[in-house]
């Protein structure tokens, strides 16, 4: 997707595909899920998703449990890429924060390793790596009771990372 107009069109297409998956779920196979996952990764990498697109992903998981579907988890690298891009999106797109945190929370139940790896990659190149490791350990040792607690913990972790880097 190119500039602003193309990005909106791309987001609309992905949103429509997510809706089609939701309504035609019984007829979907792993390839369909993988294709939509590829498009989602591209959309998030371009920082162009809309709140509606991310919310459509949440609805899809609410109705058909897409994050636990074999097709979704088939390629661990793609799951990791999506998680990593969603985390990278958080500081850049405040308008999407709540929706993105909801997706990450819902994914974390089935793809905790991807979340852990994405956060690990995010902090491993940092000057304050030791402080980050302690914060990561603290984050993963807690078992959040709900999405709000998960979101709060994750935002604290990311804010701590930004702060630790700023004082280096």
trRosetta pair geometry for C-beta under 8 A, 3 or more apart (Angstrom, degrees):
i j d omega theta_ij theta_ji phi_ij phi_ji
1 6 4.4 169 -166 130 77 100
1 7 4.8 112 144 -89 134 54
1 9 7.2 177 -129 65 113 87
1 10 3.9 -69 -78 -31 139 148
1 42 7.6 125 1 144 99 107
1 43 7.5 50 3 -109 140 64
1 46 5.5 73 58 -173 110 172
1 48 6.1 -103 92 53 147 166
2 5 7.8 -2 80 64 96 78
2 6 4.0 77 45 28 78 154
2 7 7.5 -115 74 -39 40 75
3 6 5.7 94 52 19 53 102
3 7 7.0 -96 123 -10 29 99
4 7 5.7 -61 -148 33 28 113
4 8 6.6 26 159 -19 65 103
5 8 6.0 -54 -153 31 31 109
5 9 6.6 29 151 -16 64 106
6 9 5.6 -55 -152 37 36 113
6 10 6.3 39 150 -22 68 105
7 10 5.5 -52 -147 35 33 113
7 11 6.3 33 154 -18 66 104
7 46 6.2 -161 -119 133 106 128
7 48 3.5 -123 -165 -146 115 142
8 11 5.7 -53 -149 36 32 112
8 12 6.3 34 151 -21 65 105
8 48 7.5 -115 -57 -179 39 110
8 50 7.4 58 -133 -55 68 123
9 12 5.6 -54 -150 35 32 114
9 13 6.4 34 152 -21 65 104
10 13 5.7 -53 -149 33 31 111
10 14 6.4 27 154 -15 65 105
10 39 8.0 -164 -176 -172 92 97
10 42 7.7 -104 -179 113 134 108
10 43 5.8 -179 136 -106 111 95
10 46 7.3 25 90 63 156 153
10 48 6.2 52 72 109 121 137
11 14 5.9 -55 -147 39 31 108
11 15 6.1 35 153 -22 65 108
11 43 6.1 120 -92 -153 65 126
11 48 5.7 -132 -52 136 110 90
11 49 5.5 141 -120 -136 109 40
11 50 4.5 102 163 -8 144 98
11 52 7.7 98 152 67 110 96
11 53 4.8 -106 -169 -44 88 142
12 15 5.6 -53 -146 36 30 114
12 16 6.3 32 154 -20 64 105
12 50 7.8 37 -63 8 59 138
12 53 7.9 -103 -74 -73 24 107
13 16 5.7 -54 -150 36 30 112
13 17 6.4 30 152 -18 65 105
13 39 7.5 -106 110 -174 103 140
14 17 5.6 -53 -147 37 33 112
14 18 6.4 37 153 -21 65 102
14 36 7.3 121 -150 -156 78 79
14 39 5.1 -176 -105 135 101 117
14 40 6.1 130 -160 -84 132 61
14 43 5.2 -40 -31 -52 163 156
14 49 7.4 -71 78 -117 145 89
14 53 5.4 41 93 -144 109 124
15 18 5.8 -52 -151 33 30 112
15 19 6.6 30 150 -18 63 106
15 50 7.0 -26 -58 53 134 113
15 52 5.5 19 -124 119 146 99
15 53 4.3 -101 -73 -99 94 73
15 56 4.9 136 -147 -1 75 158
16 19 5.6 -56 -152 36 33 113
16 20 6.4 35 150 -21 67 103
17 20 5.5 -49 -145 34 35 113
17 21 6.4 40 153 -22 64 101
17 36 5.2 -176 135 -112 122 104
17 39 6.6 51 58 71 158 157
18 21 5.6 -50 -152 32 32 115
18 22 6.5 34 149 -22 63 104
18 36 6.5 128 -81 -165 64 134
18 53 7.1 128 7 -157 144 65
18 56 4.1 109 97 133 138 117
18 57 5.7 -83 -138 -74 148 58
18 59 7.8 103 143 63 114 99
18 60 5.3 -102 -176 -47 95 137
19 22 5.5 -52 -151 32 34 114
19 23 6.4 17 157 -7 67 107
19 56 5.9 -66 -56 -153 79 126
20 23 6.2 -64 -144 45 29 99
20 24 5.6 -10 169 17 70 118
21 24 6.6 -74 -127 58 18 84
21 25 6.3 56 162 -88 60 71
21 28 5.7 51 -143 -86 76 154
21 32 6.5 159 -109 145 98 116
21 33 7.2 101 -140 -94 134 66
21 36 5.9 -25 -53 -50 144 165
21 60 6.0 25 93 -133 115 129
21 64 7.7 -134 139 48 89 153
21 66 7.2 49 139 -99 134 133
22 25 6.2 -13 -159 -51 22 105
22 56 7.6 -123 -24 -176 137 85
22 59 6.3 -2 -106 118 153 100
22 60 4.8 -117 -77 -106 102 76
22 63 5.6 68 -153 66 101 143
22 64 6.4 -166 -129 -4 61 124
24 27 4.8 -50 172 48 93 111
24 28 6.1 111 112 -45 85 93
25 28 5.4 -53 -149 16 37 119
25 63 7.6 -157 -41 119 151 107
25 64 4.6 -157 -125 -110 154 151
28 32 4.3 -113 -154 71 91 148
28 33 6.4 94 157 -47 122 85
28 71 7.7 -106 141 18 103 164
29 32 5.5 108 52 6 57 100
29 33 7.5 -118 109 0 35 92
29 71 6.8 141 145 -80 46 139
30 33 5.6 -57 -151 39 38 111
30 34 6.1 39 152 -21 70 107
30 69 7.8 -180 -107 149 71 103
30 70 6.0 -56 -97 101 116 92
30 71 3.2 -170 -134 -98 63 97
30 74 5.7 90 -172 -53 123 148
31 34 5.6 -53 -144 38 32 112
31 35 6.3 36 156 -23 65 104
31 71 7.2 -89 -7 -137 23 124
32 35 5.8 -55 -150 32 29 112
32 36 6.6 22 156 -12 63 106
32 71 7.1 4 62 179 67 162
33 36 6.0 -58 -151 39 30 107
33 37 6.3 36 149 -23 65 108
33 66 6.8 177 -135 -157 115 98
33 69 5.8 -142 -122 111 162 137
33 71 3.2 104 55 118 137 130
33 72 5.4 -86 164 -61 129 65
33 74 7.8 121 90 2 115 120
34 37 5.4 -53 -147 35 32 117
34 38 6.5 39 152 -23 65 100
34 71 5.7 -112 -36 -179 80 93
34 74 6.2 -49 -80 55 114 134
34 75 6.7 79 -129 6 110 120
34 78 7.2 85 -145 72 80 175
35 38 5.7 -49 -153 30 32 113
35 39 6.7 28 151 -14 63 105
36 39 5.6 -54 -149 39 36 111
36 40 6.3 42 150 -24 66 104
37 40 5.6 -52 -148 34 31 115
37 41 6.5 34 153 -22 64 102
37 71 8.0 -172 -18 139 129 87
37 72 6.4 150 -75 -132 133 64
37 75 7.8 159 107 52 148 110
37 78 5.4 68 139 153 127 132
37 79 7.7 -41 -162 -75 136 59
37 82 6.6 -79 -166 -57 88 140
38 41 5.9 -55 -153 31 30 111
38 42 6.6 27 152 -16 64 106
38 78 6.9 -60 -78 -139 63 130
39 42 5.7 -53 -150 37 34 112
39 43 6.2 35 153 -21 66 108
40 43 5.6 -57 -147 36 30 113
40 44 6.2 23 158 -14 67 108
40 49 7.9 28 -153 -90 70 128
40 57 7.1 88 -123 -93 137 134
40 82 6.1 24 110 -119 113 118
41 44 6.1 -60 -146 40 28 105
41 45 6.1 31 155 -23 65 109
41 78 6.4 -104 -51 -159 146 82
41 81 5.1 27 -137 118 131 117
41 82 5.2 -92 -88 -80 87 77
41 85 6.2 134 -149 12 66 154
42 45 5.7 -55 -145 35 28 113
42 46 6.4 21 157 -14 63 109
43 46 6.0 -64 -154 39 27 106
43 48 5.8 -103 -167 72 70 89
43 49 5.1 82 141 -73 111 86
43 53 6.9 -114 151 156 152 157
44 47 7.4 34 -180 -80 39 33
44 49 5.7 -2 -87 -25 65 123
44 82 6.7 94 37 -143 152 65
44 85 4.1 106 117 132 118 126
44 86 6.0 -44 -161 -70 149 62
44 89 5.9 -81 -166 -53 94 139
45 85 5.3 -70 -72 -127 64 137
47 89 6.3 167 -117 -118 74 90
47 92 5.8 -69 -132 124 128 142
47 93 6.5 174 -163 -48 91 121
49 53 4.6 -125 -163 76 91 133
49 54 5.6 89 144 -48 133 93
49 89 7.6 3 32 -144 115 155
49 93 8.0 107 60 139 86 174
49 96 6.6 84 87 -117 103 149
50 53 4.7 104 52 0 75 98
50 54 7.3 -148 92 1 43 84
51 54 5.9 -59 -151 42 34 107
51 55 6.0 33 152 -19 68 111
51 95 6.4 -94 -58 146 111 94
51 96 5.9 -156 -88 -104 71 70
51 99 5.4 163 -147 -21 72 153
52 55 5.7 -56 -142 41 29 111
52 56 6.3 37 154 -27 64 103
53 56 5.7 -51 -151 28 30 114
53 57 6.9 33 148 -19 61 100
54 57 5.6 -50 -158 30 37 115
54 58 6.8 39 144 -19 65 101
54 96 5.9 116 -9 -155 158 105
54 99 3.8 97 111 143 130 128
54 100 6.0 -61 -149 -68 149 60
54 102 7.8 114 151 59 106 106
54 103 6.1 -98 -167 -35 94 133
55 58 5.3 -48 -151 33 41 115
55 59 6.4 43 150 -20 68 101
55 99 5.5 -76 -60 -128 72 125
56 59 5.6 -49 -148 36 35 113
56 60 6.4 42 150 -25 64 102
57 60 5.6 -49 -150 31 32 116
57 61 6.7 27 153 -14 63 103
57 66 7.7 -104 -164 62 69 145
57 103 5.7 20 106 -107 127 121
58 61 6.0 -59 -154 38 31 106
58 62 6.3 34 149 -22 66 106
58 99 6.7 -117 -28 -155 132 81
58 102 5.3 7 -104 122 132 126
58 103 6.1 -104 -73 -76 85 76
58 106 6.7 153 -127 -9 73 155
59 62 5.4 -52 -145 35 33 114
59 63 6.2 17 161 -9 67 110
60 63 6.3 -67 -147 43 24 100
60 64 6.1 -41 180 40 64 103
60 66 4.8 10 134 -16 105 139
61 64 7.3 -84 -121 61 19 63
61 65 6.2 44 -164 -120 61 27
61 66 4.9 -89 -88 35 65 90
61 67 5.2 21 -123 -9 120 101
61 103 7.8 143 -1 -127 147 67
61 106 5.0 90 129 159 159 146
64 69 7.4 17 133 -59 97 126
65 68 4.7 -26 160 38 107 110
65 69 6.6 140 110 -44 75 82
66 69 5.2 -38 -154 3 42 125
66 72 5.5 116 158 -62 74 141
67 72 5.7 -131 -131 127 29 161
67 73 7.9 70 175 -51 51 97
67 106 5.7 162 -7 135 155 92
67 107 5.0 -146 -138 -107 139 60
67 109 7.2 91 110 62 135 94
67 110 4.8 157 136 37 97 139
67 111 6.8 -107 -177 -7 104 110
68 72 7.4 54 44 51 12 132
68 73 7.6 -9 -153 -20 27 126
68 109 7.8 -43 -68 103 103 104
68 110 4.7 -151 -88 -98 70 147
69 72 4.6 91 67 -1 90 104
69 73 7.3 166 84 4 49 86
70 73 6.4 -74 -147 52 31 93
70 74 6.2 62 152 -66 67 89
71 74 5.5 -20 -148 -21 31 122
72 79 7.0 82 153 -89 77 108
72 110 7.9 49 98 114 128 145
73 76 7.1 19 -174 -82 70 65
73 79 6.1 17 -120 -59 56 146
73 110 6.8 -112 -69 148 130 115
73 111 6.7 -164 -106 -83 103 104
74 78 7.9 12 73 40 77 128
75 78 4.1 57 96 8 112 112
75 79 6.9 164 93 -11 61 83
76 79 5.5 -54 -149 37 38 112
76 80 6.1 40 153 -20 69 106
76 113 7.8 -27 -152 96 120 121
76 114 6.8 -158 -165 -81 79 104
77 80 5.6 -53 -146 39 32 113
77 81 6.2 37 152 -24 65 104
78 81 5.5 -49 -145 34 33 114
78 82 6.5 33 154 -19 64 102
79 82 5.9 -54 -152 35 30 110
79 83 6.4 28 152 -16 65 107
79 107 7.6 168 -165 -167 99 123
79 111 5.2 -138 171 -139 134 146
79 114 4.6 -93 126 -96 103 157
80 83 5.8 -56 -146 39 31 110
80 84 6.0 31 156 -20 66 110
80 114 4.6 -141 -86 -142 62 94
80 117 5.6 -40 -128 89 117 130
80 118 6.0 178 -161 -64 73 93
81 84 5.8 -56 -144 39 27 111
81 85 6.2 23 159 -16 64 110
82 85 5.9 -59 -145 39 28 107
82 86 6.2 29 156 -20 64 107
82 107 7.9 -158 107 -122 117 161
82 114 8.0 14 61 164 85 142
83 86 5.8 -57 -148 36 28 111
83 87 6.4 28 154 -18 64 106
83 104 6.8 100 -139 -121 81 88
83 107 6.5 -161 -91 120 101 149
83 111 6.8 -151 -60 122 135 129
83 114 4.6 143 -3 140 152 107
83 115 5.6 -129 -163 -87 143 55
83 117 7.9 91 82 67 139 88
83 118 4.4 -138 114 -35 108 155
84 87 5.9 -56 -150 36 29 110
84 88 6.4 27 152 -17 64 108
84 118 4.2 -153 -79 -134 71 108
84 121 6.6 -19 -115 68 122 137
84 122 7.5 179 -139 -59 85 98
85 88 5.5 -54 -145 39 33 112
85 89 6.3 42 151 -30 64 104
86 89 5.5 -52 -151 28 32 118
86 90 7.3 52 149 -40 59 88
86 100 5.2 170 -170 -161 96 104
86 103 6.2 -124 -141 91 151 124
86 104 5.8 178 123 -69 137 101
87 90 5.9 -32 -165 -2 37 117
87 104 7.2 94 -72 -103 77 140
87 118 5.5 149 3 144 145 125
87 119 6.9 -160 -129 -79 162 69
87 122 6.5 -93 126 -66 140 147
87 158 7.4 -170 -169 -93 92 128
88 91 7.7 -60 -174 33 39 91
88 92 7.1 14 145 0 67 123
88 122 7.9 -165 -73 -106 80 115
89 92 5.7 -83 -154 51 41 106
89 93 5.2 -23 175 27 87 116
89 96 6.3 -41 147 85 119 138
89 100 5.8 -157 91 -117 119 154
90 93 7.4 -79 -122 52 12 74
90 96 8.0 -119 -105 89 43 94
90 97 6.1 74 -146 -118 74 79
90 100 5.9 -157 -84 103 77 145
90 101 7.5 78 -111 -63 114 84
90 155 7.6 -154 177 -102 138 77
90 158 6.3 -39 98 -164 144 175
91 158 6.9 -157 -54 160 104 130
91 162 7.4 135 -102 -75 145 138
93 96 4.2 17 123 23 118 112
93 97 7.2 -176 104 -49 68 66
93 100 7.5 111 82 -28 111 143
94 97 5.5 -15 -157 -28 44 118
96 99 5.3 -71 -166 53 67 108
96 100 5.0 65 137 -27 96 111
97 100 6.0 -63 -142 39 23 107
97 101 6.1 20 163 -17 64 110
98 101 5.9 -57 -146 37 26 110
98 102 6.5 31 153 -22 62 106
98 151 7.7 13 -127 -137 55 153
99 102 5.6 -54 -153 32 31 115
99 103 6.7 31 151 -18 64 102
100 103 5.7 -52 -151 35 35 111
100 104 6.3 32 152 -17 67 106
101 104 5.6 -53 -144 39 33 111
101 105 6.2 37 154 -23 65 105
101 147 7.0 113 130 178 95 96
101 150 7.3 154 176 104 96 95
101 151 4.0 54 173 -115 141 106
101 154 6.6 172 -131 64 99 138
101 155 7.5 -22 -101 -48 134 101
102 105 5.7 -53 -148 35 29 113
102 106 6.3 25 155 -15 64 107
102 147 5.8 16 -115 -158 68 141
102 151 7.8 -7 -59 -73 52 123
103 106 5.9 -59 -147 39 30 107
103 107 6.1 26 156 -16 66 110
104 107 5.7 -57 -142 41 29 109
104 108 6.1 41 155 -37 64 103
104 115 6.8 107 -169 -112 93 117
104 150 7.6 -172 104 142 94 122
104 154 6.8 90 113 -115 145 172
105 108 5.7 -48 -148 20 28 116
105 109 7.8 36 154 -24 55 93
105 144 7.6 -83 -134 89 105 144
105 147 4.4 103 132 -123 173 81
105 150 4.4 122 -111 89 106 152
105 151 6.6 -47 -56 -53 125 81
106 109 6.6 -47 -172 15 35 111
106 147 7.8 -2 -48 -99 73 113
107 110 6.4 -81 -165 51 45 90
107 111 5.0 -34 168 45 88 116
107 114 7.3 -65 152 74 117 127
107 115 7.0 145 107 -59 102 109
108 111 6.7 -80 -109 67 23 68
108 112 5.5 58 -173 -94 68 68
108 115 5.0 15 -110 -35 88 158
108 150 6.8 -176 38 -153 155 141
109 112 7.4 14 -125 -52 7 92
111 114 4.1 -13 163 25 107 121
111 115 6.4 117 112 -21 80 87
112 115 5.6 -55 -152 37 38 112
112 116 6.1 38 151 -20 69 107
113 116 5.6 -54 -146 39 32 112
113 117 6.1 32 155 -19 67 107
114 117 5.8 -54 -143 38 29 110
114 118 6.2 30 156 -21 64 108
115 118 5.9 -55 -146 36 27 110
115 119 6.4 21 158 -12 63 109
116 119 6.1 -60 -148 41 27 106
116 120 6.0 31 153 -23 64 111
116 136 7.8 97 -149 -177 75 112
116 140 6.2 49 -106 -98 106 139
117 120 5.5 -54 -144 37 30 115
117 121 6.3 32 156 -21 65 104
118 121 5.9 -52 -149 34 29 110
118 122 6.5 33 151 -25 61 106
119 122 5.4 -51 -150 30 34 118
119 123 6.6 10 160 -3 66 108
119 136 5.9 153 129 -122 121 109
119 139 7.3 -114 169 86 164 152
119 157 7.1 -12 -148 143 131 141
120 123 6.5 -73 -152 45 27 93
120 124 5.9 38 157 -46 67 109
120 136 6.6 82 -87 -146 67 157
121 124 5.8 -44 -134 13 28 117
122 161 7.0 6 130 -165 111 164
123 126 5.1 -46 -166 7 59 128
123 129 6.4 129 149 -127 89 64
123 132 3.6 179 -173 167 136 147
123 133 7.3 178 121 -58 136 54
123 135 7.9 -175 -110 65 161 113
123 136 6.5 -143 35 -50 154 125
123 161 5.9 -110 -96 -125 102 123
124 129 6.5 40 -146 -126 35 115
125 129 8.0 176 72 -82 8 109
126 129 5.2 153 74 -70 83 66
126 132 5.6 98 60 -26 143 149
126 161 7.1 -118 -85 -161 161 93
126 164 7.1 55 165 106 140 115
126 165 5.9 -94 -145 -88 113 100
126 168 7.9 -163 177 -49 85 155
127 165 6.9 115 37 -126 97 67
127 168 4.1 101 81 -149 141 152
128 131 4.5 -30 165 40 102 118
128 132 5.9 113 107 -27 82 95
128 164 3.9 -147 95 158 161 114
128 165 6.2 -131 16 -75 119 50
128 167 7.7 61 -70 66 142 89
128 168 5.6 -129 -42 -72 99 116
129 132 5.4 -60 -148 39 33 114
129 133 6.2 38 155 -27 69 101
130 133 5.7 -48 -149 28 32 112
130 134 6.9 31 153 -16 62 101
131 134 5.9 -53 -155 34 34 111
131 135 6.5 32 150 -17 66 107
131 160 7.8 -142 146 156 106 107
131 164 5.0 -177 97 -131 139 143
132 135 5.5 -57 -149 39 35 111
132 136 6.1 37 152 -22 69 105
132 160 7.9 154 -108 115 62 102
132 161 5.9 54 -114 -111 105 90
132 164 6.4 -163 -61 78 82 161
133 136 5.6 -51 -145 36 31 113
133 137 6.3 34 154 -21 64 104
134 137 5.7 -52 -148 35 30 112
134 138 6.4 32 152 -19 63 106
135 138 5.7 -54 -150 36 31 113
135 139 6.3 35 151 -23 65 105
135 157 5.5 142 155 -135 111 79
135 160 5.1 -177 -125 103 151 145
135 161 7.0 -159 87 -62 156 78
135 164 7.9 -133 -17 -29 145 145
136 139 5.5 -53 -149 34 32 113
136 140 6.3 14 160 -5 67 109
136 157 7.1 85 -89 -151 51 125
137 140 6.3 -65 -144 46 27 98
137 141 6.0 27 158 -24 66 112
138 141 5.9 -57 -140 33 26 110
138 142 6.9 24 159 -19 60 103
139 142 6.5 -66 -165 29 27 105
139 153 5.7 135 -136 160 82 109
139 154 7.1 84 -150 -92 127 52
139 157 4.8 20 -80 -82 139 139
142 153 6.0 -150 77 -123 145 152
144 147 7.8 88 137 -90 133 13
144 149 3.9 171 -153 102 98 106
144 150 3.9 171 85 -66 170 73
144 153 6.0 -133 -75 7 120 139
145 149 5.3 69 40 17 75 154
146 149 5.4 96 54 12 68 101
146 150 7.1 -127 103 -3 35 94
147 150 5.5 -57 -146 40 33 114
147 151 6.0 35 157 -23 68 108
148 151 5.8 -55 -146 36 27 112
148 152 6.3 28 155 -19 62 108
149 152 5.8 -53 -146 36 30 112
149 153 6.3 30 155 -18 64 108
150 153 5.9 -61 -151 38 27 110
150 154 6.2 22 156 -17 66 110
151 154 5.9 -58 -144 38 28 108
151 155 6.2 25 159 -16 65 109
152 155 6.0 -57 -145 38 26 108
152 156 6.4 29 155 -20 62 107
153 156 5.8 -56 -150 35 29 112
153 157 6.4 31 152 -21 64 106
154 157 5.5 -52 -150 34 33 114
154 158 6.4 27 155 -14 66 106
155 158 5.8 -55 -144 41 33 107
155 159 6.0 32 156 -17 67 109
156 159 5.8 -58 -143 42 27 109
156 160 6.1 32 156 -22 64 107
157 160 5.8 -55 -148 34 26 112
157 161 6.5 29 151 -22 61 104
158 161 5.5 -50 -151 31 34 115
158 162 6.6 34 152 -18 64 102
159 162 5.7 -51 -149 35 35 111
159 163 6.2 34 152 -18 66 107
160 163 5.6 -57 -146 40 32 112
160 164 6.1 34 155 -22 67 105
161 164 5.9 -52 -144 35 28 110
161 165 6.4 25 156 -16 62 107
162 165 6.0 -59 -152 38 28 109
162 166 6.4 30 151 -25 64 108
163 166 5.6 -55 -148 31 32 113
163 167 6.8 17 160 -11 65 106
164 167 6.4 -66 -153 38 30 100
164 168 7.1 46 149 -42 62 99
165 168 5.8 -40 -157 4 39 119
